[in-house]
């Protein structure tokens, strides 16, 4: 008498874990995601540094502008013939370079120069030259 035994599955086609190709695909997806996050971190760090530099330059420009605004209308630092005005030697600002331009103007169109337009420029080296400009009008009072 012949008894039929139950068949055993073929060992080559059983699901006993992950194949090498599945592991390589998973590692590739993880690596691409990790590189994207690393790139975002580097970009955020650079943008944060640039923002800090712009804030510092604007603070320096505002400080210098406030110093110029309290000067007399005919002060030599506000003389348009001396353009561009370099910073005073006692005011070293590290990597930042300060200069300003002054122009006489007639705001009320009566034929006399009754105000000065001051263009303050603060620049610094970096990835390309960066500059912060502030303009202000000083009336003759």
N, CA, C and O atoms as a GROMACS GRO file, in nm:
protein
  564
    1UNK      N    1   0.081  -0.114   0.000
    1UNK     CA    2   0.000   0.000   0.000
    1UNK      C    3   0.089   0.125   0.000
    1UNK      O    4   0.191   0.131   0.068
    2UNK      N    5   0.047   0.222  -0.077
    2UNK     CA    6   0.124   0.344  -0.096
    2UNK      C    7   0.054   0.457  -0.022
    2UNK      O    8  -0.064   0.484  -0.047
    3UNK      N    9   0.126   0.526   0.073
    3UNK     CA   10   0.068   0.636   0.149
    3UNK      C   11   0.131   0.766   0.096
    3UNK      O   12   0.252   0.780   0.085
    4UNK      N   13   0.043   0.858   0.066
    4UNK     CA   14   0.086   0.988   0.012
    4UNK      C   15   0.127   1.079   0.128
    4UNK      O   16   0.046   1.109   0.216
    5UNK      N   17   0.254   1.122   0.127
    5UNK     CA   18   0.301   1.213   0.231
    5UNK      C   19   0.269   1.356   0.191
    5UNK      O   20   0.267   1.389   0.072
    6UNK      N   21   0.245   1.443   0.291
    6UNK     CA   22   0.225   1.584   0.256
    6UNK      C   23   0.356   1.643   0.202
    6UNK      O   24   0.464   1.612   0.251
    7UNK      N   25   0.343   1.726   0.103
    7UNK     CA   26   0.461   1.786   0.040
    7UNK      C   27   0.519   1.896   0.128
    7UNK      O   28   0.446   1.973   0.190
    8UNK      N   29   0.648   1.903   0.132
    8UNK     CA   30   0.715   2.012   0.202
    8UNK      C   31   0.744   2.122   0.101
    8UNK      O   32   0.779   2.096  -0.014
    9UNK      N   33   0.729   2.245   0.145
    9UNK     CA   34   0.756   2.355   0.052
    9UNK      C   35   0.903   2.358   0.013
    9UNK      O   36   0.991   2.315   0.088
   10UNK      N   37   0.927   2.409  -0.105
   10UNK     CA   38   1.062   2.422  -0.155
   10UNK      C   39   1.136   2.526  -0.071
   10UNK      O   40   1.084   2.636  -0.050
   11UNK      N   41   1.252   2.496  -0.023
   11UNK     CA   42   1.327   2.584   0.066
   11UNK      C   43   1.370   2.712  -0.005
   11UNK      O   44   1.386   2.815   0.061
   12UNK      N   45   1.388   2.710  -0.133
   12UNK     CA   46   1.433   2.829  -0.206
   12UNK      C   47   1.328   2.939  -0.211
   12UNK      O   48   1.363   3.055  -0.231
   13UNK      N   49   1.202   2.907  -0.195
   13UNK     CA   50   1.097   3.006  -0.210
   13UNK      C   51   1.022   3.036  -0.082
   13UNK      O   52   0.908   3.084  -0.088
   14UNK      N   53   1.078   3.012   0.030
   14UNK     CA   54   1.010   3.043   0.156
   14UNK      C   55   1.044   3.184   0.198
   14UNK      O   56   1.149   3.237   0.162
   15UNK      N   57   0.955   3.246   0.274
   15UNK     CA   58   0.978   3.382   0.326
   15UNK      C   59   1.044   3.370   0.463
   15UNK      O   60   0.976   3.352   0.564
   16UNK      N   61   1.174   3.381   0.465
   16UNK     CA   62   1.246   3.370   0.591
   16UNK      C   63   1.323   3.498   0.621
   16UNK      O   64   1.431   3.489   0.679
   17UNK      N   65   1.276   3.617   0.586
   17UNK     CA   66   1.347   3.742   0.613
   17UNK      C   67   1.356   3.828   0.489
   17UNK      O   68   1.285   3.807   0.391
   18UNK      N   69   1.446   3.925   0.497
   18UNK     CA   70   1.462   4.020   0.388
   18UNK      C   71   1.571   3.975   0.293
   18UNK      O   72   1.670   3.914   0.334
   19UNK      N   73   1.551   4.006   0.169
   19UNK     CA   74   1.655   3.975   0.072
   19UNK      C   75   1.757   4.087   0.070
   19UNK      O   76   1.732   4.195   0.123
   20UNK      N   77   1.869   4.062   0.012
   20UNK     CA   78   1.976   4.160   0.005
   20UNK      C   79   1.932   4.284  -0.073
   20UNK      O   80   1.967   4.396  -0.037
   21UNK      N   81   1.856   4.265  -0.178
   21UNK     CA   82   1.811   4.379  -0.258
   21UNK      C   83   1.714   4.467  -0.179
   21UNK      O   84   1.717   4.589  -0.194
   22UNK      N   85   1.630   4.408  -0.097
   22UNK     CA   86   1.539   4.487  -0.013
   22UNK      C   87   1.616   4.570   0.089
   22UNK      O   88   1.582   4.685   0.116
   23UNK      N   89   1.719   4.512   0.145
   23UNK     CA   90   1.801   4.584   0.241
   23UNK      C   91   1.876   4.698   0.173
   23UNK      O   92   1.887   4.807   0.229
   24UNK      N   93   1.927   4.676   0.055
   24UNK     CA   94   2.000   4.781  -0.018
   24UNK      C   95   1.907   4.896  -0.056
   24UNK      O   96   1.947   5.012  -0.049
   25UNK      N   97   1.786   4.866  -0.096
   25UNK     CA   98   1.689   4.971  -0.130
   25UNK      C   99   1.654   5.052  -0.005
   25UNK      O  100   1.646   5.174  -0.012
   26UNK      N  101   1.633   4.984   0.108
   26UNK     CA  102   1.601   5.055   0.232
   26UNK      C  103   1.716   5.145   0.275
   26UNK      O  104   1.693   5.258   0.318
   27UNK      N  105   1.839   5.097   0.265
   27UNK     CA  106   1.956   5.179   0.302
   27UNK      C  107   1.969   5.298   0.208
   27UNK      O  108   2.004   5.407   0.252
   28UNK      N  109   1.943   5.279   0.080
   28UNK     CA  110   1.951   5.390  -0.017
   28UNK      C  111   1.848   5.497   0.015
   28UNK      O  112   1.879   5.616   0.011
   29UNK      N  113   1.727   5.458   0.045
   29UNK     CA  114   1.622   5.556   0.080
   29UNK      C  115   1.660   5.630   0.207
   29UNK      O  116   1.643   5.752   0.214
   30UNK      N  117   1.711   5.559   0.305
   30UNK     CA  118   1.754   5.623   0.430
   30UNK      C  119   1.867   5.722   0.403
   30UNK      O  120   1.866   5.833   0.456
   31UNK      N  121   1.965   5.682   0.321
   31UNK     CA  122   2.079   5.769   0.292
   31UNK      C  123   2.036   5.897   0.220
   31UNK      O  124   2.085   6.005   0.251
   32UNK      N  125   1.945   5.886   0.125
   32UNK     CA  126   1.896   6.004   0.053
   32UNK      C  127   1.824   6.098   0.150
   32UNK      O  128   1.844   6.220   0.145
   33UNK      N  129   1.742   6.043   0.236
   33UNK     CA  130   1.673   6.126   0.335
   33UNK      C  131   1.770   6.192   0.432
   33UNK      O  132   1.754   6.309   0.466
   34UNK      N  133   1.868   6.118   0.476
   34UNK     CA  134   1.967   6.172   0.569
   34UNK      C  135   2.048   6.284   0.504
   34UNK      O  136   2.074   6.385   0.568
   35UNK      N  137   2.088   6.267   0.379
   35UNK     CA  138   2.162   6.371   0.309
   35UNK      C  139   2.078   6.497   0.290
   35UNK      O  140   2.130   6.608   0.299
   36UNK      N  141   1.949   6.481   0.264
   36UNK     CA  142   1.861   6.597   0.249
   36UNK      C  143   1.851   6.673   0.381
   36UNK      O  144   1.854   6.796   0.381
   37UNK      N  145   1.839   6.603   0.491
   37UNK     CA  146   1.832   6.669   0.622
   37UNK      C  147   1.964   6.738   0.655
   37UNK      O  148   1.963   6.849   0.709
   38UNK      N  149   2.076   6.676   0.623
   38UNK     CA  150   2.206   6.738   0.646
   38UNK      C  151   2.222   6.866   0.564
   38UNK      O  152   2.274   6.965   0.614
   39UNK      N  153   2.178   6.863   0.438
   39UNK     CA  154   2.186   6.982   0.352
   39UNK      C  155   2.099   7.095   0.409
   39UNK      O  156   2.141   7.211   0.408
   40UNK      N  157   1.981   7.062   0.458
   40UNK     CA  158   1.894   7.163   0.519
   40UNK      C  159   1.958   7.224   0.642
   40UNK      O  160   1.946   7.344   0.666
   41UNK      N  161   2.026   7.144   0.721
   41UNK     CA  162   2.093   7.194   0.841
   41UNK      C  163   2.204   7.291   0.804
   41UNK      O  164   2.218   7.396   0.866
   42UNK      N  165   2.284   7.257   0.703
   42UNK     CA  166   2.393   7.344   0.659
   42UNK      C  167   2.337   7.476   0.605
   42UNK      O  168   2.389   7.583   0.635
   43UNK      N  169   2.232   7.468   0.524
   43UNK     CA  170   2.171   7.589   0.468
   43UNK      C  171   2.112   7.677   0.578
   43UNK      O  172   2.127   7.799   0.574
   44UNK      N  173   2.048   7.617   0.675
   44UNK     CA  174   1.991   7.695   0.786
   44UNK      C  175   2.102   7.764   0.865
   44UNK      O  176   2.084   7.878   0.908
   45UNK      N  177   2.213   7.697   0.885
   45UNK     CA  178   2.325   7.756   0.958
   45UNK      C  179   2.383   7.876   0.882
   45UNK      O  180   2.412   7.979   0.943
   46UNK      N  181   2.401   7.862   0.750
   46UNK     CA  182   2.453   7.973   0.669
   46UNK      C  183   2.357   8.092   0.671
   46UNK      O  184   2.400   8.206   0.687
   47UNK      N  185   2.228   8.066   0.656
   47UNK     CA  186   2.129   8.174   0.657
   47UNK      C  187   2.123   8.243   0.792
   47UNK      O  188   2.102   8.364   0.799
   48UNK      N  189   2.140   8.168   0.899
   48UNK     CA  190   2.142   8.227   1.032
   48UNK      C  191   2.262   8.321   1.048
   48UNK      O  192   2.249   8.430   1.103
   49UNK      N  193   2.378   8.278   0.999
   49UNK     CA  194   2.498   8.362   1.007
   49UNK      C  195   2.480   8.490   0.923
   49UNK      O  196   2.517   8.599   0.967
   50UNK      N  197   2.423   8.475   0.803
   50UNK     CA  198   2.399   8.592   0.718
   50UNK      C  199   2.304   8.689   0.786
   50UNK      O  200   2.324   8.810   0.782
   51UNK      N  201   2.199   8.636   0.847
   51UNK     CA  202   2.104   8.721   0.919
   51UNK      C  203   2.169   8.795   1.034
   51UNK      O  204   2.139   8.912   1.058
   52UNK      N  205   2.259   8.728   1.105
   52UNK     CA  206   2.331   8.793   1.215
   52UNK      C  207   2.421   8.904   1.162
   52UNK      O  208   2.431   9.011   1.224
   53UNK      N  209   2.488   8.880   1.050
   53UNK     CA  210   2.575   8.982   0.991
   53UNK      C  211   2.493   9.104   0.946
   53UNK      O  212   2.536   9.217   0.968
   54UNK      N  213   2.378   9.081   0.884
   54UNK     CA  214   2.293   9.192   0.839
   54UNK      C  215   2.243   9.272   0.959
   54UNK      O  216   2.240   9.395   0.954
   55UNK      N  217   2.204   9.203   1.065
   55UNK     CA  218   2.158   9.272   1.185
   55UNK      C  219   2.269   9.356   1.246
   55UNK      O  220   2.246   9.470   1.286
   56UNK      N  221   2.390   9.300   1.253
   56UNK     CA  222   2.502   9.376   1.309
   56UNK      C  223   2.536   9.497   1.222
   56UNK      O  224   2.563   9.605   1.275
   57UNK      N  225   2.534   9.479   1.090
   57UNK     CA  226   2.563   9.591   0.999
   57UNK      C  227   2.457   9.700   1.012
   57UNK      O  228   2.490   9.819   1.012
   58UNK      N  229   2.331   9.661   1.023
   58UNK     CA  230   2.224   9.761   1.039
   58UNK      C  231   2.238   9.835   1.171
   58UNK      O  232   2.212   9.955   1.179
   59UNK      N  233   2.280   9.764   1.275
   59UNK     CA  234   2.301   9.830   1.404
   59UNK      C  235   2.416   9.929   1.397
   59UNK      O  236   2.407  10.039   1.452
   60UNK      N  237   2.525   9.891   1.330
   60UNK     CA  238   2.640   9.982   1.313
   60UNK      C  239   2.598  10.104   1.233
   60UNK      O  240   2.633  10.217   1.268
   61UNK      N  241   2.524  10.083   1.123
   61UNK     CA  242   2.479  10.196   1.040
   61UNK      C  243   2.387  10.288   1.117
   61UNK      O  244   2.399  10.411   1.107
   62UNK      N  245   2.296  10.233   1.193
   62UNK     CA  246   2.202  10.315   1.272
   62UNK      C  247   2.277  10.394   1.379
   62UNK      O  248   2.247  10.511   1.402
   63UNK      N  249   2.374  10.330   1.444
   63UNK     CA  250   2.453  10.398   1.546
   63UNK      C  251   2.529  10.516   1.486
   63UNK      O  252   2.528  10.625   1.542
   64UNK      N  253   2.595  10.494   1.372
   64UNK     CA  254   2.670  10.602   1.307
   64UNK      C  255   2.577  10.713   1.260
   64UNK      O  256   2.609  10.831   1.272
   65UNK      N  257   2.460  10.674   1.207
   65UNK     CA  258   2.364  10.774   1.160
   65UNK      C  259   2.316  10.861   1.277
   65UNK      O  260   2.302  10.982   1.262
   66UNK      N  261   2.290  10.800   1.391
   66UNK     CA  262   2.247  10.878   1.508
   66UNK      C  263   2.356  10.974   1.553
   66UNK      O  264   2.326  11.084   1.597
   67UNK      N  265   2.483  10.933   1.543
   67UNK     CA  266   2.593  11.024   1.577
   67UNK      C  267   2.598  11.142   1.480
   67UNK      O  268   2.624  11.255   1.521
   68UNK      N  269   2.573  11.116   1.352
   68UNK     CA  270   2.576  11.225   1.254
   68UNK      C  271   2.457  11.320   1.271
   68UNK      O  272   2.470  11.439   1.245
   69UNK      N  273   2.345  11.268   1.313
   69UNK     CA  274   2.224  11.352   1.323
   69UNK      C  275   2.234  11.455   1.435
   69UNK      O  276   2.166  11.558   1.429
   70UNK      N  277   2.318  11.431   1.537
   70UNK     CA  278   2.331  11.528   1.646
   70UNK      C  279   2.436  11.635   1.616
   70UNK      O  280   2.450  11.731   1.692
   71UNK      N  281   2.510  11.620   1.506
   71UNK     CA  282   2.610  11.720   1.470
   71UNK      C  283   2.543  11.846   1.415
   71UNK      O  284   2.428  11.844   1.372
   72UNK      N  285   2.620  11.955   1.418
   72UNK     CA  286   2.570  12.081   1.361
   72UNK      C  287   2.555  12.065   1.209
   72UNK      O  288   2.622  11.982   1.148
   73UNK      N  289   2.466  12.144   1.150
   73UNK     CA  290   2.438  12.134   1.007
   73UNK      C  291   2.562  12.159   0.922
   73UNK      O  292   2.575  12.100   0.814
   74UNK      N  293   2.654  12.246   0.969
   74UNK     CA  294   2.774  12.278   0.892
   74UNK      C  295   2.898  12.204   0.941
   74UNK      O  296   3.010  12.248   0.913
   75UNK      N  297   2.881  12.095   1.012
   75UNK     CA  298   2.994  12.016   1.062
   75UNK      C  299   3.072  11.957   0.944
   75UNK      O  300   3.011  11.920   0.843
   76UNK      N  301   3.206  11.946   0.954
   76UNK     CA  302   3.287  11.891   0.844
   76UNK      C  303   3.249  11.746   0.807
   76UNK      O  304   3.267  11.705   0.693
   77UNK      N  305   3.197  11.670   0.901
   77UNK     CA  306   3.155  11.534   0.870
   77UNK      C  307   3.030  11.530   0.783
   77UNK      O  308   2.995  11.426   0.729
   78UNK      N  309   2.962  11.645   0.770
   78UNK     CA  310   2.842  11.653   0.687
   78UNK      C  311   2.865  11.740   0.563
   78UNK      O  312   2.770  11.788   0.502
   79UNK      N  313   2.991  11.760   0.528
   79UNK     CA  314   3.026  11.841   0.412
   79UNK      C  315   3.016  11.757   0.285
   79UNK      O  316   3.086  11.656   0.272
   80UNK      N  317   2.929  11.796   0.190
   80UNK     CA  318   2.914  11.716   0.067
   80UNK      C  319   3.038  11.713  -0.021
   80UNK      O  320   3.051  11.622  -0.103
   81UNK      N  321   3.128  11.809  -0.008
   81UNK     CA  322   3.247  11.811  -0.093
   81UNK      C  323   3.349  11.706  -0.051
   81UNK      O  324   3.444  11.680  -0.125
   82UNK      N  325   3.332  11.645   0.066
   82UNK     CA  326   3.427  11.545   0.116
   82UNK      C  327   3.379  11.402   0.091
   82UNK      O  328   3.428  11.309   0.155
   83UNK      N  329   3.284  11.383   0.001
   83UNK     CA  330   3.229  11.249  -0.026
   83UNK      C  331   3.334  11.159  -0.090
   83UNK      O  332   3.417  11.209  -0.166
   84UNK      N  333   3.334  11.030  -0.065
   84UNK     CA  334   3.265  10.961   0.045
   84UNK      C  335   3.341  10.981   0.176
   84UNK      O  336   3.464  10.986   0.177
   85UNK      N  337   3.267  10.992   0.284
   85UNK     CA  338   3.325  11.014   0.416
   85UNK      C  339   3.368  10.880   0.476
   85UNK      O  340   3.286  10.789   0.489
   86UNK      N  341   3.496  10.867   0.513
   86UNK     CA  342   3.540  10.743   0.579
   86UNK      C  343   3.504  10.748   0.726
   86UNK      O  344   3.473  10.855   0.779
   87UNK      N  345   3.507  10.635   0.793
   87UNK     CA  346   3.477  10.636   0.936
   87UNK      C  347   3.591  10.700   1.015
   87UNK      O  348   3.705  10.704   0.969
   88UNK      N  349   3.558  10.749   1.131
   88UNK     CA  350   3.660  10.807   1.219
   88UNK      C  351   3.754  10.697   1.265
   88UNK      O  352   3.710  10.583   1.284
   89UNK      N  353   3.884  10.728   1.282
   89UNK     CA  354   3.980  10.623   1.321
   89UNK      C  355   3.950  10.561   1.456
   89UNK      O  356   3.990  10.447   1.481
   90UNK      N  357   3.880  10.632   1.544
   90UNK     CA  358   3.850  10.576   1.676
   90UNK      C  359   3.729  10.482   1.674
   90UNK      O  360   3.688  10.433   1.779
   91UNK      N  361   3.673  10.458   1.557
   91UNK     CA  362   3.551  10.378   1.548
   91UNK      C  363   3.574  10.253   1.464
   91UNK      O  364   3.508  10.234   1.362
   92UNK      N  365   3.668  10.168   1.506
   92UNK     CA  366   3.696  10.045   1.432
   92UNK      C  367   3.578   9.949   1.448
   92UNK      O  368   3.530   9.926   1.559
   93UNK      N  369   3.532   9.893   1.336
   93UNK     CA  370   3.416   9.804   1.339
   93UNK      C  371   3.451   9.664   1.288
   93UNK      O  372   3.365   9.596   1.233
   94UNK      N  373   3.573   9.620   1.306
   94UNK     CA  374   3.611   9.485   1.266
   94UNK      C  375   3.604   9.466   1.116
   94UNK      O  376   3.666   9.542   1.041
   95UNK      N  377   3.531   9.367   1.073
   95UNK     CA  378   3.524   9.336   0.930
   95UNK      C  379   3.432   9.429   0.852
   95UNK      O  380   3.427   9.422   0.729
   96UNK      N  381   3.360   9.516   0.919
   96UNK     CA  382   3.264   9.604   0.853
   96UNK      C  383   3.331   9.734   0.810
   96UNK      O  384   3.411   9.792   0.883
   97UNK      N  385   3.296   9.778   0.690
   97UNK     CA  386   3.349   9.903   0.635
   97UNK      C  387   3.233  10.002   0.626
   97UNK      O  388   3.129   9.972   0.569
   98UNK      N  389   3.254  10.122   0.684
   98UNK     CA  390   3.148  10.224   0.689
   98UNK      C  391   3.189  10.344   0.605
   98UNK      O  392   3.303  10.389   0.611
   99UNK      N  393   3.096  10.393   0.526
   99UNK     CA  394   3.116  10.521   0.459
   99UNK      C  395   2.979  10.584   0.436
   99UNK      O  396   2.877  10.515   0.436
  100UNK      N  397   2.978  10.715   0.418
  100UNK     CA  398   2.853  10.783   0.392
  100UNK      C  399   2.872  10.894   0.290
  100UNK      O  400   2.980  10.951   0.277
  101UNK      N  401   2.765  10.921   0.219
  101UNK     CA  402   2.761  11.028   0.120
  101UNK      C  403   2.661  11.132   0.168
  101UNK      O  404   2.556  11.099   0.223
  102UNK      N  405   2.695  11.259   0.147
  102UNK     CA  406   2.608  11.369   0.187
  102UNK      C  407   2.577  11.453   0.064
  102UNK      O  408   2.666  11.484  -0.015
  103UNK      N  409   2.451  11.491   0.050
  103UNK     CA  410   2.409  11.578  -0.060
  103UNK      C  411   2.320  11.689  -0.005
  103UNK      O  412   2.228  11.663   0.072
  104UNK      N  413   2.350  11.814  -0.045
  104UNK     CA  414   2.263  11.926  -0.008
  104UNK      C  415   2.136  11.920  -0.092
  104UNK      O  416   2.141  11.888  -0.210
  105UNK      N  417   2.023  11.950  -0.029
  105UNK     CA  418   1.895  11.949  -0.102
  105UNK      C  419   1.809  12.066  -0.059
  105UNK      O  420   1.824  12.122   0.049
  106UNK      N  421   1.719  12.099  -0.146
  106UNK     CA  422   1.622  12.205  -0.121
  106UNK      C  423   1.484  12.140  -0.116
  106UNK      O  424   1.422  12.115  -0.219
  107UNK      N  425   1.437  12.113   0.006
  107UNK     CA  426   1.310  12.041   0.020
  107UNK      C  427   1.188  12.126  -0.011
  107UNK      O  428   1.089  12.076  -0.064
  108UNK      N  429   1.193  12.255   0.020
  108UNK     CA  430   1.074  12.338   0.000
  108UNK      C  431   1.080  12.422  -0.128
  108UNK      O  432   0.994  12.507  -0.149
  109UNK      N  433   1.180  12.400  -0.212
  109UNK     CA  434   1.193  12.463  -0.344
  109UNK      C  435   1.196  12.616  -0.337
  109UNK      O  436   1.139  12.684  -0.422
  110UNK      N  437   1.265  12.668  -0.235
  110UNK     CA  438   1.277  12.814  -0.225
  110UNK      C  439   1.413  12.863  -0.275
  110UNK      O  440   1.441  12.983  -0.266
  111UNK      N  441   1.496  12.774  -0.327
  111UNK     CA  442   1.624  12.814  -0.383
  111UNK      C  443   1.741  12.804  -0.288
  111UNK      O  444   1.855  12.827  -0.328
  112UNK      N  445   1.718  12.769  -0.162
  112UNK     CA  446   1.828  12.753  -0.066
  112UNK      C  447   1.834  12.607  -0.020
  112UNK      O  448   1.731  12.540  -0.006
  113UNK      N  449   1.955  12.561   0.002
  113UNK     CA  450   1.972  12.424   0.053
  113UNK      C  451   1.939  12.423   0.202
  113UNK      O  452   2.016  12.471   0.284
  114UNK      N  453   1.824  12.367   0.235
  114UNK     CA  454   1.779  12.368   0.374
  114UNK      C  455   1.784  12.230   0.440
  114UNK      O  456   1.734  12.212   0.551
  115UNK      N  457   1.843  12.134   0.372
  115UNK     CA  458   1.855  12.000   0.432
  115UNK      C  459   1.968  11.924   0.364
  115UNK      O  460   2.019  11.964   0.259
  116UNK      N  461   2.006  11.814   0.427
  116UNK     CA  462   2.109  11.727   0.371
  116UNK      C  463   2.056  11.584   0.371
  116UNK      O  464   1.996  11.538   0.468
  117UNK      N  465   2.080  11.516   0.260
  117UNK     CA  466   2.045  11.374   0.251
  117UNK      C  467   2.173  11.295   0.278
  117UNK      O  468   2.275  11.314   0.212
  118UNK      N  469   2.165  11.207   0.377
  118UNK     CA  470   2.280  11.126   0.415
  118UNK      C  471   2.251  10.982   0.376
  118UNK      O  472   2.149  10.925   0.416
  119UNK      N  473   2.342  10.923   0.298
  119UNK     CA  474   2.332  10.784   0.259
  119UNK      C  475   2.444  10.708   0.329
  119UNK      O  476   2.560  10.719   0.292
  120UNK      N  477   2.406  10.631   0.432
  120UNK     CA  478   2.502  10.552   0.509
  120UNK      C  479   2.513  10.413   0.448
  120UNK      O  480   2.412  10.349   0.420
  121UNK      N  481   2.636  10.367   0.427
  121UNK     CA  482   2.660  10.236   0.366
  121UNK      C  483   2.757  10.157   0.453
  121UNK      O  484   2.867  10.203   0.483
  122UNK      N  485   2.715  10.036   0.494
  122UNK     CA  486   2.800   9.946   0.571
  122UNK      C  487   2.816   9.819   0.488
  122UNK      O  488   2.716   9.755   0.454
  123UNK      N  489   2.940   9.784   0.456
  123UNK     CA  490   2.963   9.663   0.376
  123UNK      C  491   3.062   9.573   0.447
  123UNK      O  492   3.137   9.617   0.535
  124UNK      N  493   3.062   9.446   0.409
  124UNK     CA  494   3.153   9.349   0.468
  124UNK      C  495   3.179   9.238   0.366
  124UNK      O  496   3.095   9.211   0.281
  125UNK      N  497   3.296   9.175   0.377
  125UNK     CA  498   3.329   9.067   0.284
  125UNK      C  499   3.256   8.939   0.324
  125UNK      O  500   3.208   8.925   0.436
  126UNK      N  501   3.249   8.850   0.232
  126UNK     CA  502   3.184   8.722   0.256
  126UNK      C  503   3.167   8.653   0.123
  126UNK      O  504   3.244   8.676   0.030
  127UNK      N  505   3.066   8.569   0.114
  127UNK     CA  506   3.034   8.505  -0.014
  127UNK      C  507   2.969   8.612  -0.101
  127UNK      O  508   2.847   8.624  -0.106
  128UNK      N  509   3.051   8.690  -0.168
  128UNK     CA  510   3.000   8.807  -0.240
  128UNK      C  511   2.998   8.923  -0.142
  128UNK      O  512   2.977   8.902  -0.023
  129UNK      N  513   3.018   9.042  -0.189
  129UNK     CA  514   3.018   9.158  -0.101
  129UNK      C  515   2.874   9.191  -0.064
  129UNK      O  516   2.786   9.196  -0.149
  130UNK      N  517   2.853   9.214   0.064
  130UNK     CA  518   2.719   9.247   0.114
  130UNK      C  519   2.720   9.389   0.166
  130UNK      O  520   2.821   9.436   0.218
  131UNK      N  521   2.608   9.458   0.152
  131UNK     CA  522   2.598   9.597   0.193
  131UNK      C  523   2.462   9.626   0.254
  131UNK      O  524   2.359   9.576   0.207
  132UNK      N  525   2.462   9.708   0.359
  132UNK     CA  526   2.339   9.760   0.418
  132UNK      C  527   2.343   9.912   0.399
  132UNK      O  528   2.442   9.976   0.433
  133UNK      N  529   2.235   9.968   0.344
  133UNK     CA  530   2.226  10.113   0.322
  133UNK      C  531   2.111  10.171   0.404
  133UNK      O  532   2.004  10.112   0.415
  134UNK      N  533   2.138  10.289   0.462
  134UNK     CA  534   2.034  10.363   0.534
  134UNK      C  535   2.039  10.507   0.483
  134UNK      O  536   2.147  10.566   0.475
  135UNK      N  537   1.925  10.562   0.448
  135UNK     CA  538   1.916  10.702   0.404
  135UNK      C  539   1.840  10.782   0.509
  135UNK      O  540   1.746  10.734   0.572
  136UNK      N  541   1.884  10.907   0.525
  136UNK     CA  542   1.818  10.994   0.622
  136UNK      C  543   1.827  11.138   0.572
  136UNK      O  544   1.922  11.175   0.503
  137UNK      N  545   1.730  11.218   0.607
  137UNK     CA  546   1.730  11.362   0.573
  137UNK      C  547   1.751  11.441   0.701
  137UNK      O  548   1.676  11.426   0.797
  138UNK      N  549   1.855  11.526   0.702
  138UNK     CA  550   1.882  11.613   0.817
  138UNK      C  551   1.842  11.755   0.780
  138UNK      O  552   1.903  11.815   0.691
  139UNK      N  553   1.741  11.809   0.846
  139UNK     CA  554   1.700  11.946   0.816
  139UNK      C  555   1.791  12.048   0.886
  139UNK      O  556   1.852  12.016   0.988
  140UNK      N  557   1.799  12.168   0.832
  140UNK     CA  558   1.876  12.276   0.892
  140UNK      C  559   1.786  12.343   0.995
  140UNK      O  560   1.693  12.415   0.959
  141UNK      N  561   1.814  12.318   1.121
  141UNK     CA  562   1.731  12.375   1.229
  141UNK      C  563   1.813  12.462   1.318
  141UNK      O  564   1.761  12.519   1.414
   0.00000   0.00000   0.00000
